[in-house]
Amino acid sequence: MSAPTAVDVRARIREVLARDVLPYAGQWERQRHISATGWRDMGRAGLFSHPHTGPGFLDSAVLLEELGNTGYAGIRAAVGVHAYMAASYLEMFGSPEQRAAYRPGMLAGTTVAALAISEDAAGSDLRRLSTVATPDGTGGYRVTGVKRHVANGSRAGLFVVLARIGEPVAGSGLTGAALLLVDAGLPGVTREPEPMIGWHAADVCRIGLTDVPVAGNRLIGRPERTLLYLMQALNMERMVAGLLAVGGVMHCVDLVDRFARSHQIKDAPLSANQSVRHRIADLRAQLDLVRQYGYHAARSHSRGELDVRTASVLKLQATELAVSAAQTCVQFHGARGYREDSAAARLYRDAMAGTIAAGASELMREMIFEG
Ligand SMILES: Cc1cc2nc3c(=O)[nH]c(=O)nc-3n(C[C@H](O)[C@H](O)[C@H](O)COP(=O)(O)OP(=O)(O)OC[C@H]3O[C@@H](n4cnc5c(N)ncnc54)[C@H](O)[C@@H]3O)c2cc1C
């Protein structure tokens, strides 16, 4: 099975990941962030330069799948947030001046980007957003609030922040919300790690914002269009999360398949048992379907036609499949798969984040049910 793009794109991406990511992946997991050198190496190799829109997005789909296929979901999440989820706001809705200020550093990996949308009370329900951007009377804003579970939090140079302009008005939904580019070095920005059970290299943090002075030219687009921006960007985010998860399942199924063929029980490979063979076959069949659906979503996005349902179906199916594949992977590895330092255990821990981050599975089902 091949993606709708040239084979050499995949080969080149695999080469870069094998050289600049996999040798350091264990260390990044242990230190719970990607090193500055790692970000720069990936930037130098062009990993952050694939297009967000148009026909070139098909190369991005291959990159996202292959990032997932490394088997390190924390790394794939960190890169996905930096190069796609956060960057998409700048690329799709930012001004030429904003792109000129941030794009070179982001492509080079010298400025790491993070997306600071979620809050304690505003995860699935963003209408409960409470971070406030108060106009300072000179065209700028003073931003105050607390953002939770922000990937790349401790290393980011740039936060894309969702805030309300002025005090929240009861029942106003997201009316009055705005997206701001907030430099991490501004006074009033604090970061505190929020250690997760998985996605260790994703560097998830609580971001405090206290009276942070943000210049008026760091407002993204037009505030009255924020809801439209969010709908478009969140849709893309779900597709990106889905493509990353597809790659994660590819890695997981290959791992359990290899183990089942090599591990001996009663003088025969584990895969000699029909129940084992059939479970792996079922996973491969489900993976084939969801992978093709991922390409369908990527093609739709490249034509500017990605709808809410397609993105939600992909995110739901790929991340839920990752959970059941990881469970099988641990089970078939026996105690060696339950060891904290095993690859199977990492896949198992990591998989659960996929069904929560970028929109919980239940929210995806709501979106699909609504049409
Ligand atoms: C590892 C990780 C990384 C993250 N990275 C980022 C990041 O970089 N930036 C960022 O802004 N946010 C990030 N998040 C936050 C993420 O987007 C939120 O966790 C997610 O939107 C869900 O919000 P919540 O956790 O507040 O759960 P809540 O909204 O409080 O929901 C709790 C649970 O309720 C259930 N639920 C929700 N809605 C419904 C419904 N309609 N029907 C039935 N059940 C429902 C779901 O099971 C859900 O998990 C990250 C989260 C994780 C776990």
The ligand as a Gaussian input file, in Angstrom:
#p B3LYP/6-31G(d) Opt

LIG

0 1
 C       -1.070000      14.413000      26.461000
 C       -1.934000      15.615000      26.204000
 C       -1.421000      16.691000      25.477000
 C       -2.200000      17.833000      25.283000
 N       -1.672000      18.889000      24.588000
 C       -2.386000      20.040000      24.469000
 C       -1.818000      21.196000      23.853000
 O       -0.698000      21.160000      23.363000
 N       -2.535000      22.347000      23.838000
 C       -3.798000      22.419000      24.363000
 O       -4.396000      23.485000      24.306000
 N       -4.383000      21.333000      24.942000
 C       -3.701000      20.151000      25.011000
 N       -4.255000      19.049000      25.628000
 C       -5.581000      19.172000      26.210000
 C       -6.650000      18.455000      25.387000
 O       -6.951000      19.156000      24.227000
 C       -7.857000      18.253000      26.301000
 O       -7.456000      17.287000      27.258000
 C       -9.096000      17.769000      25.580000
 O       -9.637000      18.791000      24.774000
 C      -10.177000      17.293000      26.568000
 O      -10.402000      18.276000      27.524000
 P      -10.282000      17.928000      29.090000
 O       -9.063000      17.129000      29.309000
 O      -10.444000      19.202000      29.824000
 O      -11.504000      16.971000      29.375000
 P      -13.017000      17.409000      29.668000
 O      -13.480000      18.335000      28.616000
 O      -13.127000      17.815000      31.066000
 O      -13.713000      15.994000      29.470000
 C      -13.413000      14.886000      30.344000
 C      -13.877000      13.628000      29.672000
 O      -15.284000      13.690000      29.532000
 C      -15.679000      12.961000      28.395000
 N      -16.497000      13.822000      27.535000
 C      -16.217000      15.058000      27.060000
 N      -17.214000      15.520000      26.294000
 C      -18.165000      14.561000      26.300000
 C      -19.439000      14.418000      25.689000
 N      -19.944000      15.384000      24.909000
 N      -20.126000      13.280000      25.909000
 C      -19.643000      12.292000      26.696000
 N      -18.445000      12.362000      27.285000
 C      -17.715000      13.473000      27.087000
 C      -14.407000      12.509000      27.674000
 O      -14.146000      11.165000      27.994000
 C      -13.365000      13.420000      28.242000
 O      -12.068000      12.834000      28.206000
 C       -3.521000      17.878000      25.789000
 C       -4.037000      16.771000      26.486000
 C       -3.255000      15.653000      26.688000
 C       -3.837000      14.487000      27.423000

